Amino acid sequence: MKSKIIKITSLCLCMALLVSGTAYTLASNSDKDNKAMENVTEKQSEKTVSESDIFKDETVYVLADSDGTVQKIIVSDWIKNTLEAEKINDVTELENTENIKGDESYTLGGNNTRVWDAQGNDIYYQGTIEKELPVNLSVSYKLDGKTVFPDELVGKSGKVTIRFDYRNNQYETVKINGKDEKIYVPFVMLTGMLLDNNTFANVEVSNGKIINDGDRTAVIGLALPGLQENLALDKEQFEIPSYVEITADVTDFSLGMTVTVATNGLFNNIDMEKIDSISDLTGSMDQLNDAMSKLLDGSSALYNGICTLLDKSKELVNGINQLADGVAKLKDGAYALDEGTKKLSDGAAALSNGLNTLSSNNDKLNDGAKKVFEALLSTAETQLKAAGLLVPSLTIDNYASVLNGIIDSLDSTKVYNQALEQVTAAIEQKRDYIKSQVTDAVRTEVEAGVTAAVTEQVKAKVTEAVRDQVSAEVTAGVRQNVEEQTILAVTGMNKSSYNAAISAGRVDTATQNAIKSAIDQKMASEEIAALISSNTDKQMQSEKVTAIIAQKVEEQMKTEQIKNTIKKNTDLKMAEKDIQALIVQNTEAQIQKAISENMTSEEVQSKIASASEGAKSVISLKASLDDYNTFYLGLMDYTAGVAQAASGASDLKSGADELKNGTSNLYNGVCSLYDGILTMKNGAPALVEGIAKLKDGSMQLSDGLSKFYKEGIQKLIDKVDDAEALIERLKATINISKNYKSFAGISDNADGIVKFIYKTKEIK
């Protein structure tokens, strides 16, 4: 029983919040503005508004990747200057602040404070911030049950699952029944997206609603992260959604942006002082709740219908006015018509007599024209057979189709297309051969490039080794000279004499060490190092060393190891997409070149030229016959028309007499219609006034039922059970919600609201 009561209480609470929250957010701001304006009788010049008079409306835009990773946060703040003060004190952590709706400036203070020179205006500013969001959004994707990255879904088909998870980071620690409890700010997360029905089918959402208009499916999901923990509800008895999951059968996947709105404003209008213990009304509340919901739906539908009727009634009045104007014109036209029919009756009699005279000569004209046409066709048939063409006997009925067939067979375009088809087929049979030739040519170029690169690498290594050898030899020679000079300078002996003296024991150890130290010091000097480097460079540039390097490179390039390296690198290069694409491209180019060369050959061009000249002659012949056929058919139509006109003229004379009688009756009827329309026009304003009153009454009915539901029935539902612990947690939740007024910063005593709009990147 308790589980059922908790479930009912929570459901009703969530429904009440969703129904009333948005209206409260808008209405409360409007009420504050109106109340402040009523209390202000005149503008206070150069007054600085106190913090209690500040109301900040803040919107946080979170731009994220398709997986929810935050890329940028933009905050837009609206400071409502209800007292039209000259200066406003503000607190914000935003950077790159910009006034987006005026030219008011500000002065910076300490601790993120600033004073705006408001000049009696509201302040609208925007900036960026790097700060942890109160709720983290993460989006994950599955294809046929397997987790995938977003970009892996593009163009794929199958069963797709998109899950939005929300982690609430914003909480306060409060005392509940003597125990410290972590209470999260109760954010309501509304996630929405539009899905193309050509891509998405069988769409389902875990906690939300789906609306399908035939072309697109709108999906809206709801979650309240942290509320389950705030109310300490057992998930097995009742689970408050903390995520949204959408599933669909997808063809050629792509997804536009998604938008998630996070707000705690829906909880801020609940007066917890009016929530008492649950009464004994549990048994009847479900039925009463359902009845009230149906009644509210019905009253809203009634009001919407009457609004439509009122709109259409205005169109009806406009239509009546237009109809009255039209009938007045119709009345004038009916009179003119009646006068015209008199003249028509007299003219019809004269026309009938003239057409009877023309009709008597029809047969002679038709027979003469037919004989001339048959003679022309006989001459054309003779000319075609003389040109070597096989044609059947030409008649008035078949000559056009026969000549069109001949022209079609001789058409240069058709002959060209036939030749192109034959040449293309022949070349396509050689596609594999052409591709192999292209591949060999490309491989030759690739191998040359690879060989050059390998040669440079081998040359670099060989050069480095030779340089080390040359440097060692140069260093040894320089050292020998340094030793000779140093020994001579210290002892006056040459090196060989000095070595002999050492062997004879005539040079003491101190002298030997001094000489060695002097030699080492000289060898370590920059002068000797520069000399060694210079001599080494000269040796490396000599023809001898250059020849040695070239010989060693040539020897290395002939080794199996280098040959295998070149082959391996060439094979790898040939397997690259760019090279394969180049082969395909060059193959197509060679095929098109071969086709083009064959099509421009003398044989093909000769056939096309012959067909073109023959077609021109037949076209000219057919044009001459067509001209006469046009005359012949025109004559036939003329004589038939004359006969028909003669017959019709007699009928016209009889009809004109009847029309004269009818127009008189029409004029009298239009006069009566005009009088009736004027009466309808005069009564139309009373109709609109009555519908307007009906609209106002239905609106009062709908508003009254809503008020009764919120203030009466909802209060009863909230009293279904005695659950003090739940009520205490609910009170703490609402208090925490009211405390959270801004993300980017707000003065301690200022009031405000904040909402977050998360936008994820499209997947295409």
Secondary structure as GFF3:
##gff-version 3
##sequence-region A 1 764
A	DSSP	alpha_helix	2	39	.	.	.	ID=ss1
A	DSSP	beta_strand	48	49	.	.	.	ID=ss2
A	DSSP	three_ten_helix	51	53	.	.	.	ID=ss3
A	DSSP	beta_strand	55	64	.	.	.	ID=ss4
A	DSSP	beta_strand	70	80	.	.	.	ID=ss5
A	DSSP	beta_strand	87	91	.	.	.	ID=ss6
A	DSSP	beta_strand	95	99	.	.	.	ID=ss7
A	DSSP	beta_strand	106	108	.	.	.	ID=ss8
A	DSSP	beta_strand	113	117	.	.	.	ID=ss9
A	DSSP	beta_strand	123	128	.	.	.	ID=ss10
A	DSSP	beta_strand	135	143	.	.	.	ID=ss11
A	DSSP	beta_strand	146	148	.	.	.	ID=ss12
A	DSSP	three_ten_helix	150	153	.	.	.	ID=ss13
A	DSSP	beta_strand	158	168	.	.	.	ID=ss14
A	DSSP	beta_strand	171	176	.	.	.	ID=ss15
A	DSSP	beta_strand	179	184	.	.	.	ID=ss16
A	DSSP	beta_strand	188	196	.	.	.	ID=ss17
A	DSSP	beta_strand	200	205	.	.	.	ID=ss18
A	DSSP	beta_strand	208	212	.	.	.	ID=ss19
A	DSSP	beta_strand	216	223	.	.	.	ID=ss20
A	DSSP	alpha_helix	227	231	.	.	.	ID=ss21
A	DSSP	beta_strand	243	250	.	.	.	ID=ss22
A	DSSP	beta_strand	258	263	.	.	.	ID=ss23
A	DSSP	three_ten_helix	265	267	.	.	.	ID=ss24
A	DSSP	three_ten_helix	272	274	.	.	.	ID=ss25
A	DSSP	alpha_helix	282	359	.	.	.	ID=ss26
A	DSSP	alpha_helix	362	386	.	.	.	ID=ss27
A	DSSP	alpha_helix	399	410	.	.	.	ID=ss28
A	DSSP	alpha_helix	412	429	.	.	.	ID=ss29
A	DSSP	alpha_helix	431	491	.	.	.	ID=ss30
A	DSSP	alpha_helix	495	504	.	.	.	ID=ss31
A	DSSP	alpha_helix	509	523	.	.	.	ID=ss32
A	DSSP	alpha_helix	526	541	.	.	.	ID=ss33
A	DSSP	alpha_helix	543	557	.	.	.	ID=ss34
A	DSSP	alpha_helix	560	574	.	.	.	ID=ss35
A	DSSP	alpha_helix	577	599	.	.	.	ID=ss36
A	DSSP	alpha_helix	602	708	.	.	.	ID=ss37
A	DSSP	pi_helix	709	713	.	.	.	ID=ss38
A	DSSP	alpha_helix	714	718	.	.	.	ID=ss39
A	DSSP	alpha_helix	724	739	.	.	.	ID=ss40
A	DSSP	beta_strand	751	760	.	.	.	ID=ss41
###
